[in-house]
Amino acid sequence: MKEATAPLRMAVIIGSTREGRVGDSIGRWFAAHAARRDDLDVSVLDLAGYTFPSTFPAVPTPAMRAFSAAVATAEAFVVVTPEYNRSFPASLKQAIDFAYDEWQAKPVGFVSYGAGSSGLYAMEQLRTVFIGLHAVTVRDGVGVDLLDGGVDDRCMPYDTDEREQAITTMLDQLLWWGLALRTARAARPFAS
Ligand SMILES: Cc1cc2nc3c(=O)[nH]c(=O)nc-3n(C[C@H](O)[C@H](O)[C@H](O)COP(=O)(O)O)c2cc1C
């Protein structure tokens, strides 16, 4: 398939690495929805699957290199983030900081969740981080409140019309930006 018409390579980044986390349920629920679309080629980057160093080393470790290579390969991202104390978790920021150019001129969407706020504070703070990386965040996200009865006992979100619509809206925006920026990156180097 020609690059211009190939499905957009979209990575779903599962940001929580907490023992007992629900992030994997929510991330995989979302990834399964996204994978139903034939205009997206979906992969999952689960941060719990990487053995990152506890301090930032002078020389990137194999896990750091593997993560930034996966970011380089992807053309768009959906970050699945919980809210911790009105922000996103340290595990996510650590991984984001392991790449730089690899994020540039690519779109980012969000699936956020939390106990009370649907993770909206975390999502809005992540926008600032991605602006710093010359990425483009899409306006509409998917928010899951873990306390409103909309998830099962494993914190897997129930499928509702409202949620399906939120996912479609976000992915349509991500696809638009992803295809536009694919063309733009191929036409000229980014003006960083
Ligand atoms: C350290 C910590 C701080 C939290 N702070 C918030 C918060 O500010 N707002 C919120 O809605 N939920 C908060 N929660 C609830 C989490 O969003 C909820 O436990 C969620 O399951 C965490 O995601 P995870 O299980 O994937 O790690 C917090 C949880 C933890 C562990």
The ligand as an ORCA input file, in Angstrom:
! r2SCAN-3c Opt
* xyz 0 1
  C      -1.320      8.496     44.173
  C      -2.733      8.595     43.675
  C      -3.330      9.826     43.555
  C      -4.635      9.929     43.034
  N      -5.183     11.171     42.830
  C      -6.352     11.289     42.158
  C      -6.852     12.566     41.768
  O      -6.255     13.607     41.996
  N      -8.014     12.611     41.086
  C      -8.721     11.477     40.764
  O      -9.772     11.598     40.130
  N      -8.281     10.250     41.132
  C      -7.110     10.138     41.811
  N      -6.627      8.903     42.157
  C      -7.422      7.729     41.812
  C      -6.876      7.097     40.544
  O      -7.217      7.830     39.404
  C      -7.359      5.673     40.429
  O      -6.868      4.971     41.572
  C      -6.863      4.968     39.191
  O      -7.248      3.618     39.267
  C      -5.361      5.060     39.033
  O      -4.954      4.510     37.821
  P      -4.149      3.120     37.743
  O      -4.935      2.120     38.563
  O      -4.127      2.750     36.296
  O      -2.786      3.385     38.295
  C      -5.347      8.777     42.672
  C      -4.731      7.522     42.849
  C      -3.439      7.433     43.310
  C      -2.786      6.071     43.410
*
